[in-house]
Amino acid sequence: MTKQKTAQPASASVHKTRCAECQNIKQRRARALESGDRPGAEAATVAMGVHLRVTHP
């Protein structure tokens, strides 16, 4: 059996930096998860979904 290379998704190879708002929301969610703040993590998840749909269609 031979090893196969897996291709990176197009988005990973095209976008080298994350949008500032994406980074902010991702950090908010991570902090909420680390502190056990489930409602905060859920709110950040919803915020990311809205942000992605509005800003990065």
N, CA, C and O atoms as a GROMACS GRO file, in nm:
protein
  228
    1MET      N    1   0.084  -0.117   0.000
    1MET     CA    2   0.000   0.000   0.000
    1MET      C    3   0.090   0.125   0.000
    1MET      O    4   0.190   0.129   0.071
    2THR      N    5   0.054   0.224  -0.078
    2THR     CA    6   0.136   0.345  -0.088
    2THR      C    7   0.071   0.459  -0.010
    2THR      O    8  -0.050   0.463   0.009
    3LYS      N    9   0.155   0.550   0.035
    3LYS     CA   10   0.104   0.667   0.105
    3LYS      C   11   0.049   0.765   0.003
    3LYS      O   12   0.108   0.787  -0.103
    4GLN      N   13  -0.064   0.823   0.036
    4GLN     CA   14  -0.124   0.922  -0.053
    4GLN      C   15  -0.118   1.058   0.012
    4GLN      O   16  -0.138   1.073   0.132
    5LYS      N   17  -0.089   1.159  -0.069
    5LYS     CA   18  -0.094   1.296  -0.020
    5LYS      C   19  -0.238   1.342  -0.025
    5LYS      O   20  -0.311   1.314  -0.120
    6THR      N   21  -0.279   1.414   0.077
    6THR     CA   22  -0.413   1.471   0.073
    6THR      C   23  -0.400   1.618   0.039
    6THR      O   24  -0.313   1.689   0.091
    7ALA      N   25  -0.485   1.663  -0.047
    7ALA     CA   26  -0.483   1.803  -0.089
    7ALA      C   27  -0.548   1.889   0.018
    7ALA      O   28  -0.643   1.848   0.085
    8GLN      N   29  -0.494   2.009   0.033
    8GLN     CA   30  -0.558   2.103   0.125
    8GLN      C   31  -0.683   2.158   0.059
    8GLN      O   32  -0.687   2.172  -0.064
    9PRO      N   33  -0.786   2.189   0.139
    9PRO     CA   34  -0.903   2.252   0.080
    9PRO      C   35  -0.864   2.384   0.014
    9PRO      O   36  -0.769   2.449   0.058
   10ALA      N   37  -0.935   2.423  -0.089
   10ALA     CA   38  -0.904   2.546  -0.161
   10ALA      C   39  -0.900   2.665  -0.067
   10ALA      O   40  -0.814   2.752  -0.080
   11SER      N   41  -0.994   2.670   0.028
   11SER     CA   42  -0.998   2.785   0.118
   11SER      C   43  -0.871   2.796   0.203
   11SER      O   44  -0.828   2.907   0.233
   12ALA      N   45  -0.812   2.684   0.240
   12ALA     CA   46  -0.692   2.687   0.322
   12ALA      C   47  -0.572   2.737   0.242
   12ALA      O   48  -0.485   2.805   0.297
   13SER      N   49  -0.567   2.704   0.115
   13SER     CA   50  -0.452   2.745   0.036
   13SER      C   51  -0.467   2.887  -0.019
   13SER      O   52  -0.367   2.952  -0.047
   14VAL      N   53  -0.589   2.934  -0.034
   14VAL     CA   54  -0.613   3.067  -0.090
   14VAL      C   55  -0.606   3.175   0.017
   14VAL      O   56  -0.545   3.280  -0.004
   15HIS      N   57  -0.667   3.149   0.133
   15HIS     CA   58  -0.674   3.249   0.240
   15HIS      C   59  -0.568   3.217   0.345
   15HIS      O   60  -0.584   3.125   0.425
   16LYS      N   61  -0.461   3.294   0.344
   16LYS     CA   62  -0.353   3.267   0.438
   16LYS      C   63  -0.375   3.335   0.573
   16LYS      O   64  -0.320   3.291   0.674
   17THR      N   65  -0.454   3.441   0.575
   17THR     CA   66  -0.483   3.508   0.701
   17THR      C   67  -0.633   3.507   0.725
   17THR      O   68  -0.713   3.513   0.632
   18ARG      N   69  -0.669   3.499   0.850
   18ARG     CA   70  -0.810   3.497   0.889
   18ARG      C   71  -0.858   3.641   0.905
   18ARG      O   72  -0.785   3.726   0.956
   19CYS      N   73  -0.979   3.666   0.862
   19CYS     CA   74  -1.042   3.797   0.880
   19CYS      C   75  -1.040   3.831   1.029
   19CYS      O   76  -1.055   3.742   1.113
   20ALA      N   77  -1.022   3.958   1.062
   20ALA     CA   78  -1.010   4.001   1.202
   20ALA      C   79  -1.135   3.964   1.282
   20ALA      O   80  -1.124   3.922   1.397
   21GLU      N   81  -1.252   3.978   1.223
   21GLU     CA   82  -1.376   3.945   1.295
   21GLU      C   83  -1.388   3.794   1.314
   21GLU      O   84  -1.433   3.749   1.419
   22CYS      N   85  -1.349   3.716   1.215
   22CYS     CA   86  -1.348   3.570   1.232
   22CYS      C   87  -1.257   3.531   1.348
   22CYS      O   88  -1.293   3.449   1.432
   23GLN      N   89  -1.141   3.590   1.352
   23GLN     CA   90  -1.045   3.561   1.460
   23GLN      C   91  -1.102   3.601   1.596
   23GLN      O   92  -1.088   3.526   1.693
   24ASN      N   93  -1.166   3.717   1.603
   24ASN     CA   94  -1.226   3.764   1.727
   24ASN      C   95  -1.333   3.667   1.776
   24ASN      O   96  -1.333   3.629   1.893
   25ILE      N   97  -1.422   3.628   1.688
   25ILE     CA   98  -1.530   3.538   1.725
   25ILE      C   99  -1.474   3.402   1.767
   25ILE      O  100  -1.519   3.344   1.866
   26LYS      N  101  -1.376   3.354   1.694
   26LYS     CA  102  -1.314   3.224   1.727
   26LYS      C  103  -1.249   3.229   1.866
   26LYS      O  104  -1.260   3.134   1.943
   27GLN      N  105  -1.182   3.339   1.896
   27GLN     CA  106  -1.120   3.353   2.028
   27GLN      C  107  -1.224   3.362   2.139
   27GLN      O  108  -1.206   3.304   2.246
   28ARG      N  109  -1.334   3.435   2.114
   28ARG     CA  110  -1.442   3.444   2.213
   28ARG      C  111  -1.499   3.306   2.243
   28ARG      O  112  -1.524   3.272   2.358
   29ARG      N  113  -1.520   3.228   2.137
   29ARG     CA  114  -1.574   3.094   2.155
   29ARG      C  115  -1.478   3.006   2.234
   29ARG      O  116  -1.519   2.933   2.325
   30ALA      N  117  -1.350   3.013   2.200
   30ALA     CA  118  -1.249   2.932   2.270
   30ALA      C  119  -1.243   2.969   2.419
   30ALA      O  120  -1.236   2.881   2.505
   31ARG      N  121  -1.246   3.098   2.448
   31ARG     CA  122  -1.244   3.141   2.590
   31ARG      C  123  -1.368   3.093   2.663
   31ARG      O  124  -1.360   3.050   2.778
   32ALA      N  125  -1.482   3.100   2.597
   32ALA     CA  126  -1.606   3.055   2.659
   32ALA      C  127  -1.600   2.905   2.687
   32ALA      O  128  -1.639   2.860   2.795
   33LEU      N  129  -1.551   2.828   2.592
   33LEU     CA  130  -1.539   2.683   2.612
   33LEU      C  131  -1.442   2.650   2.726
   33LEU      O  132  -1.469   2.563   2.808
   34GLU      N  133  -1.330   2.721   2.731
   34GLU     CA  134  -1.230   2.696   2.835
   34GLU      C  135  -1.285   2.724   2.974
   34GLU      O  136  -1.250   2.657   3.071
   35SER      N  137  -1.372   2.825   2.984
   35SER     CA  138  -1.426   2.863   3.114
   35SER      C  139  -1.557   2.792   3.147
   35SER      O  140  -1.614   2.814   3.254
   36GLY      N  141  -1.605   2.707   3.056
   36GLY     CA  142  -1.729   2.634   3.082
   36GLY      C  143  -1.854   2.716   3.057
   36GLY      O  144  -1.962   2.680   3.102
   37ASP      N  145  -1.841   2.826   2.985
   37ASP     CA  146  -1.954   2.915   2.955
   37ASP      C  147  -2.025   2.866   2.829
   37ASP      O  148  -2.000   2.916   2.720
   38ARG      N  149  -2.112   2.769   2.846
   38ARG     CA  150  -2.180   2.712   2.730
   38ARG      C  151  -2.266   2.815   2.655
   38ARG      O  152  -2.260   2.819   2.532
   39PRO      N  153  -2.346   2.898   2.725
   39PRO     CA  154  -2.424   2.998   2.651
   39PRO      C  155  -2.335   3.094   2.571
   39PRO      O  156  -2.371   3.134   2.460
   40GLY      N  157  -2.220   3.131   2.626
   40GLY     CA  158  -2.127   3.218   2.554
   40GLY      C  159  -2.070   3.149   2.432
   40GLY      O  160  -2.054   3.212   2.327
   41ALA      N  161  -2.038   3.021   2.444
   41ALA     CA  162  -1.986   2.944   2.331
   41ALA      C  163  -2.092   2.930   2.222
   41ALA      O  164  -2.063   2.942   2.103
   42GLU      N  165  -2.216   2.905   2.264
   42GLU     CA  166  -2.325   2.893   2.168
   42GLU      C  167  -2.348   3.026   2.096
   42GLU      O  168  -2.370   3.029   1.975
   43ALA      N  169  -2.342   3.136   2.171
   43ALA     CA  170  -2.361   3.268   2.110
   43ALA      C  171  -2.251   3.298   2.009
   43ALA      O  172  -2.276   3.355   1.903
   44ALA      N  173  -2.128   3.260   2.042
   44ALA     CA  174  -2.017   3.282   1.949
   44ALA      C  175  -2.033   3.195   1.824
   44ALA      O  176  -1.998   3.239   1.714
   45THR      N  177  -2.084   3.075   1.840
   45THR     CA  178  -2.106   2.987   1.725
   45THR      C  179  -2.210   3.048   1.632
   45THR      O  180  -2.192   3.049   1.510
   46VAL      N  181  -2.318   3.099   1.690
   46VAL     CA  182  -2.422   3.164   1.610
   46VAL      C  183  -2.365   3.289   1.542
   46VAL      O  184  -2.391   3.314   1.424
   47ALA      N  185  -2.287   3.368   1.617
   47ALA     CA  186  -2.227   3.489   1.561
   47ALA      C  187  -2.136   3.455   1.443
   47ALA      O  188  -2.134   3.527   1.343
   48MET      N  189  -2.061   3.346   1.454
   48MET     CA  190  -1.973   3.306   1.344
   48MET      C  191  -2.056   3.267   1.222
   48MET      O  192  -2.021   3.304   1.109
   49GLY      N  193  -2.164   3.194   1.242
   49GLY     CA  194  -2.249   3.154   1.131
   49GLY      C  195  -2.306   3.276   1.059
   49GLY      O  196  -2.305   3.282   0.936
   50VAL      N  197  -2.355   3.371   1.135
   50VAL     CA  198  -2.410   3.494   1.075
   50VAL      C  199  -2.299   3.570   1.004
   50VAL      O  200  -2.318   3.615   0.891
   51HIS      N  201  -2.186   3.585   1.069
   51HIS     CA  202  -2.074   3.657   1.010
   51HIS      C  203  -2.031   3.594   0.877
   51HIS      O  204  -2.010   3.664   0.778
   52LEU      N  205  -2.019   3.463   0.876
   52LEU     CA  206  -1.976   3.394   0.754
   52LEU      C  207  -2.077   3.414   0.641
   52LEU      O  208  -2.038   3.436   0.526
   53ARG      N  209  -2.204   3.408   0.672
   53ARG     CA  210  -2.307   3.423   0.569
   53ARG      C  211  -2.313   3.564   0.515
   53ARG      O  212  -2.335   3.585   0.396
   54VAL      N  213  -2.294   3.662   0.603
   54VAL     CA  214  -2.305   3.803   0.562
   54VAL      C  215  -2.175   3.853   0.498
   54VAL      O  216  -2.179   3.920   0.394
   55THR      N  217  -2.063   3.823   0.559
   55THR     CA  218  -1.936   3.880   0.517
   55THR      C  219  -1.860   3.797   0.416
   55THR      O  220  -1.790   3.852   0.330
   56HIS      N  221  -1.872   3.667   0.423
   56HIS     CA  222  -1.796   3.577   0.335
   56HIS      C  223  -1.892   3.485   0.258
   56HIS      O  224  -1.886   3.364   0.274
   57PRO      N  225  -1.978   3.542   0.175
   57PRO     CA  226  -2.078   3.458   0.106
   57PRO      C  227  -2.016   3.362   0.006
   57PRO      O  228  -2.088   3.286  -0.058
   0.00000   0.00000   0.00000
